[in-house]
Amino acid sequence: MRRKKKKPNEKVTIKIPGAVYNKIAEIIEGTGFSSVTEFIVFVMRTIASSGKIKGEDKLTEEEIRKVKERLRRLGYI
């Protein structure tokens, strides 16, 4: 099924389980993220900007290092 493209500034709704929403809300407490939505948009932009969302693509050592550093700065590790 082909999806209709959205306009760049058009907002859409994405549904996630309440338990996932609550967990993300806990994780982002005390970080620079002001909302769960802001965090999810950040994560999705980060993933989409790589242009790779295929199972066969593996992260390079440099990409892994960058992800770990980003998580460290956010206080997750």
MIDREN-804507 format. One line per field, with one value per residue: residue number from 1; residue in one letter; z, y, x of N, C-alpha, C, O in turn. Coordinates in pm, whole numbers, m for minus. Last residue first. Layout:
# residues N
num: c(NUM,...)
residuo: c(A,...)
n_c3: c(Z,...)
n_c2: c(Y,...)
n_c1: c(X,...)
ca_c3: c(Z,...)
ca_c2: c(Y,...)
ca_c1: c(X,...)
c_c3: c(Z,...)
c_c2: c(Y,...)
c_c1: c(X,...)
o_c3: c(Z,...)
o_c2: c(Y,...)
o_c1: c(X,...)
This chain:
# residues 77
num: c(77,76,75,74,73,72,71,70,69,68,67,66,65,64,63,62,61,60,59,58,57,56,55,54,53,52,51,50,49,48,47,46,45,44,43,42,41,40,39,38,37,36,35,34,33,32,31,30,29,28,27,26,25,24,23,22,21,20,19,18,17,16,15,14,13,12,11,10,9,8,7,6,5,4,3,2,1)
residuo: c(I,Y,G,L,R,R,L,R,E,K,V,K,R,I,E,E,E,T,L,K,D,E,G,K,I,K,G,S,S,A,I,T,R,M,V,F,V,I,F,E,T,V,S,S,F,G,T,G,E,I,I,E,A,I,K,N,Y,V,A,G,P,I,K,I,T,V,K,E,N,P,K,K,K,K,R,R,M)
n_c3: c(3012,3010,2994,2765,2734,2675,2426,2281,2303,2167,1911,1851,1850,1636,1429,1436,1362,1195,1209,921,728,722,788,728,726,648,655,865,926,1064,1320,1389,1374,1586,1806,1795,1829,2092,2233,2185,2309,2575,2637,2657,2709,2855,3156,3365,3210,3018,3145,3195,2932,2852,3013,2907,2645,2703,2817,2603,2274,2031,1724,1586,1377,1217,1067,803,688,453,387,321,72,126,67,m85,0)
n_c2: c(633,846,1113,1237,1158,886,905,1009,797,596,713,723,451,365,505,382,122,128,m81,m254,m353,m536,m397,m48,225,498,767,922,1059,878,883,1152,1173,999,1137,1381,1285,1188,1430,1570,1394,1419,1735,1866,1755,1766,1585,1546,1275,1080,847,901,912,650,524,631,525,254,242,317,258,515,661,973,1218,1497,1821,1973,2071,1909,1709,1357,1126,837,512,215,m118)
n_c1: c(2382,2209,2285,2345,2606,2559,2434,2650,2832,2693,2685,2960,3027,2869,2993,3248,3186,2865,2580,2460,2189,1984,1752,1754,1763,1943,1954,2019,1790,1631,1754,1714,1436,1369,1479,1333,1072,1097,1146,908,725,794,962,1200,1527,1757,1671,1499,1341,1351,1261,990,897,946,752,515,525,509,255,89,220,158,68,110,m25,138,160,338,563,591,298,322,225,36,167,60,84)
ca_c3: c(3045,3004,3125,2808,2760,2796,2540,2292,2357,2308,1982,1858,1943,1769,1460,1461,1494,1195,1246,1056,754,687,880,677,821,658,530,818,860,925,1241,1391,1282,1449,1773,1790,1704,1983,2233,2142,2165,2509,2625,2731,2636,2784,3035,3395,3324,2978,3094,3307,3019,2789,3030,3046,2667,2636,2897,2719,2398,2098,1849,1591,1506,1214,1184,847,814,554,368,402,133,75,160,m96,0)
ca_c2: c(536,711,1049,1249,1299,924,848,1086,930,580,683,847,542,310,531,526,146,125,42,m254,m248,m582,m497,m185,158,353,708,828,1133,909,759,1094,1253,967,1000,1379,1353,1095,1321,1628,1420,1290,1648,1923,1735,1887,1605,1602,1367,1216,853,881,1029,759,492,656,670,307,200,404,209,423,599,839,1150,1372,1733,1910,2133,1916,1835,1470,1210,974,617,337,0)
ca_c1: c(2489,2153,2277,2206,2579,2634,2360,2524,2867,2726,2560,2881,3094,2845,2853,3235,3243,3011,2646,2513,2287,2118,1805,1742,1676,1954,1908,2122,1899,1597,1750,1848,1520,1328,1523,1480,1108,1067,1244,1035,718,813,845,1087,1402,1717,1750,1629,1341,1392,1398,1084,880,1022,894,551,520,629,370,103,159,250,23,165,m32,62,175,214,521,697,371,275,328,35,126,138,0)
c_c3: c(3110,3039,3126,2944,2810,2835,2672,2410,2376,2373,2131,1935,1962,1874,1600,1498,1533,1338,1239,1083,900,712,849,774,771,766,530,684,808,853,1094,1305,1274,1346,1628,1745,1687,1848,2115,2134,2113,2358,2559,2723,2719,2707,2970,3275,3351,3092,3069,3261,3138,2876,2970,3072,2808,2658,2836,2804,2514,2224,1901,1726,1492,1354,1165,963,870,688,479,368,207,147,93,m6,0)
c_c2: c(609,605,909,1181,1322,1069,884,1036,1015,715,670,825,669,402,481,563,293,148,24,m122,m254,m478,m538,m280,16,300,556,768,1041,979,790,968,1195,1046,967,1242,1353,1157,1227,1520,1475,1310,1517,1836,1783,1874,1736,1619,1415,1317,997,902,1021,884,603,630,703,457,253,370,305,375,504,780,1010,1312,1609,1815,2074,1974,1846,1593,1326,1054,753,446,124)
c_c1: c(2604,2255,2219,2183,2437,2604,2427,2443,2741,2758,2587,2750,3011,2906,2818,3092,3228,3059,2798,2581,2330,2226,1947,1808,1650,1861,1913,2084,2009,1712,1727,1853,1661,1409,1490,1531,1260,1102,1222,1143,850,813,883,962,1285,1587,1703,1720,1483,1389,1441,1227,975,1014,981,699,568,637,500,224,186,181,130,125,24,64,89,242,392,653,475,358,265,142,133,81,88)
o_c3: c(3147,3090,3232,3001,2886,2951,2771,2486,2477,2485,2213,2014,2074,1977,1675,1588,1648,1424,1272,991,990,716,939,835,772,884,427,608,718,733,1007,1227,1166,1242,1556,1657,1577,1762,2046,2040,2009,2287,2497,2796,2835,2646,3025,3290,3359,3074,3096,3329,3179,2893,3032,3146,2827,2687,2909,2858,2522,2277,1826,1829,1398,1439,1106,958,973,792,589,326,161,270,13,m3,79)
o_c2: c(547,499,858,1191,1415,1100,911,1116,1084,742,725,911,716,428,548,643,325,190,m82,m59,m259,m512,m573,m247,m32,328,493,722,1079,960,735,949,1188,991,913,1232,1329,1089,1190,1518,1431,1248,1504,1861,1747,1970,1807,1663,1335,1432,1032,968,1121,954,644,705,793,510,293,459,365,443,423,843,936,1351,1615,1738,2120,1931,1798,1582,1385,1051,780,469,134)
o_c1: c(2704,2220,2183,2074,2411,2580,2358,2388,2727,2715,2514,2710,2993,2843,2746,3070,3199,2982,2850,2635,2246,2345,2023,1909,1537,1880,1892,2170,2083,1730,1796,1946,1720,1447,1573,1617,1310,1157,1317,1222,899,893,988,866,1271,1542,1619,1834,1576,1429,1556,1306,1034,1114,1080,764,650,744,591,289,293,93,185,147,m9,144,m19,338,342,702,450,473,167,150,222,m40,183)
